[in-house]
Amino acid sequence: MYYETEKNDHGLPYNPIKACVVPRPIGWITSINADGLVNAAPYSFFNILSYSPPYVLFSAGGHAEDQKEKDSVANVRATGEFVYNMATWDQREQMNNTG
């Protein structure tokens, strides 16, 4: 299938770019704001970029409902740190409840 992202004329019920990595891993991104408050948010758009040095990337597309930057992004910008917490099968209900 040839897909031009600008046209978005694929005819599928969902944007096919979301299915490029399958199965898509899920987990929580935890971060801390400047006041020390911990934020945990479910994410499914992250991946490993390199193992040496170790780099993990997450994508926080879109905005919060109030159109401000998402807390995870604001916290990472402020501190330069986040933690990826991989969800396991045993945590599936908790993950579904937070997503």
Sine and cosine of phi, psi and omega as CSV:
sin_phi,cos_phi,sin_psi,cos_psi,sin_omega,cos_omega
0.00,0.00,0.73,-0.68,0.09,-1.00
-0.98,-0.18,0.78,-0.62,-0.10,-1.00
-0.77,-0.64,0.88,-0.47,0.08,-1.00
-0.99,-0.13,0.93,-0.37,-0.10,-0.99
-0.87,0.49,-0.55,0.84,-0.03,-1.00
-0.94,0.35,-0.56,0.83,0.00,-1.00
-0.98,0.22,-0.60,0.80,-0.01,-1.00
0.81,0.59,0.65,0.76,-0.06,-1.00
-0.95,-0.30,0.62,0.78,-0.09,-1.00
-0.97,0.24,-0.35,0.94,0.03,-1.00
0.97,0.23,0.12,0.99,0.00,-1.00
-1.00,-0.06,0.39,-0.92,-0.03,-1.00
-0.93,0.37,-0.37,0.93,0.00,-1.00
-0.74,-0.68,0.40,-0.92,0.03,-1.00
-0.89,0.46,0.86,-0.51,-0.08,-1.00
-0.91,0.41,-0.32,0.95,0.00,-1.00
-0.90,0.44,-0.43,0.90,0.01,-1.00
-0.94,0.34,-0.23,0.97,-0.04,-1.00
-0.95,-0.30,0.24,0.97,-0.02,-1.00
-0.93,0.37,-0.50,0.86,0.05,-1.00
-0.92,-0.40,0.93,-0.37,-0.05,-1.00
-0.72,-0.70,0.71,-0.70,-0.10,0.99
-0.95,0.33,0.54,-0.84,-0.02,-1.00
-0.99,0.14,0.86,-0.52,-0.01,-1.00
-0.94,0.34,0.50,-0.86,0.05,-1.00
-0.80,-0.61,0.44,-0.90,0.02,-1.00
-0.05,-1.00,-0.05,-1.00,0.03,-1.00
-0.96,-0.29,0.66,-0.75,0.18,-0.98
-0.98,-0.19,0.85,-0.52,0.08,-1.00
-0.95,-0.31,0.60,-0.80,0.01,-1.00
-0.53,-0.85,0.23,-0.97,-0.01,-1.00
-0.80,-0.60,0.72,-0.70,0.02,-1.00
-0.99,0.11,0.01,-1.00,-0.08,-1.00
-0.89,0.46,-0.39,0.92,0.02,-1.00
-1.00,-0.01,0.02,1.00,0.02,-1.00
1.00,0.03,0.13,0.99,0.02,-1.00
-0.98,0.18,0.78,-0.63,-0.02,-1.00
-0.99,0.10,0.68,-0.74,0.09,-1.00
-0.86,-0.51,0.74,-0.67,0.10,-1.00
-0.84,-0.55,0.81,-0.59,-0.04,-1.00
-0.69,-0.72,0.66,-0.75,0.03,-1.00
-0.97,0.26,0.66,-0.75,0.03,-1.00
-0.64,-0.77,0.56,-0.83,0.11,-0.99
-0.84,-0.54,0.02,1.00,0.03,-1.00
-0.94,-0.35,1.00,0.08,0.10,-1.00
-0.45,-0.89,0.30,-0.95,0.00,-1.00
-0.25,-0.97,0.21,-0.98,0.08,-1.00
-1.00,0.01,0.77,-0.64,0.04,-1.00
-1.00,-0.06,-0.57,0.82,-0.06,-1.00
-0.35,-0.94,0.50,-0.87,0.07,-1.00
-0.97,-0.23,-0.27,0.96,0.02,-1.00
-0.59,-0.81,1.00,-0.05,0.09,1.00
-0.98,0.22,0.37,-0.93,-0.03,-1.00
-0.96,0.26,0.87,-0.50,0.05,-1.00
-0.80,-0.60,0.76,-0.66,0.11,-0.99
-0.86,-0.51,0.68,-0.73,-0.02,-1.00
-0.87,-0.49,0.63,-0.78,0.22,-0.98
-0.76,-0.65,0.49,-0.87,-0.02,-1.00
-0.91,-0.42,0.81,-0.58,-0.01,-1.00
-0.92,-0.39,0.90,0.43,-0.02,-1.00
-0.89,0.45,0.46,-0.89,0.02,-1.00
0.99,0.15,-0.10,-0.99,-0.04,-1.00
-0.80,-0.60,0.28,-0.96,0.15,-0.99
-0.91,0.41,0.22,-0.97,-0.07,-1.00
-0.85,0.52,-0.51,0.86,0.00,-1.00
-1.00,0.05,0.18,0.98,0.02,-1.00
0.94,0.34,0.13,0.99,0.12,-0.99
-0.99,0.10,0.22,-0.98,0.06,-1.00
-0.88,0.48,0.62,-0.78,0.04,-1.00
-0.88,0.48,0.52,-0.85,-0.04,-1.00
-0.83,0.56,-0.67,0.75,-0.01,-1.00
-0.85,0.53,-0.71,0.70,-0.02,-1.00
-0.92,0.38,-0.71,0.70,0.01,-1.00
-0.87,0.50,-0.67,0.75,0.00,-1.00
-0.91,0.41,-0.69,0.73,0.00,-1.00
-0.91,0.41,-0.64,0.77,0.05,-1.00
-0.88,0.47,-0.64,0.77,-0.06,-1.00
-0.96,0.28,-0.60,0.80,-0.12,-0.99
-0.94,-0.35,-0.37,0.93,-0.06,-1.00
0.97,0.23,0.24,0.97,-0.07,-1.00
-0.67,-0.74,0.52,-0.86,0.20,-0.98
-0.42,-0.91,0.26,-0.96,0.05,-1.00
-0.81,-0.59,0.75,-0.66,0.12,-0.99
-1.00,-0.05,0.81,-0.58,0.00,-1.00
-0.90,-0.44,0.97,-0.25,-0.06,-1.00
-0.93,0.36,0.76,-0.65,0.07,-1.00
-0.98,0.19,0.69,-0.72,0.04,-1.00
-0.98,-0.22,0.18,-0.98,0.03,-1.00
-0.83,0.55,-0.64,0.77,-0.01,-1.00
-0.92,0.39,-0.31,0.95,0.00,-1.00
-0.98,-0.19,0.22,0.98,-0.11,-0.99
-0.86,0.51,-0.63,0.78,0.01,-1.00
-0.92,0.38,-0.68,0.73,0.03,-1.00
-0.88,0.47,-0.66,0.75,0.02,-1.00
-0.89,0.45,-0.72,0.69,0.01,-1.00
-0.88,0.47,-0.58,0.81,0.00,-1.00
-0.94,0.33,-0.48,0.88,0.00,-1.00
-1.00,0.00,-0.31,0.95,-0.02,-1.00
-0.99,0.11,0.00,0.00,0.00,0.00
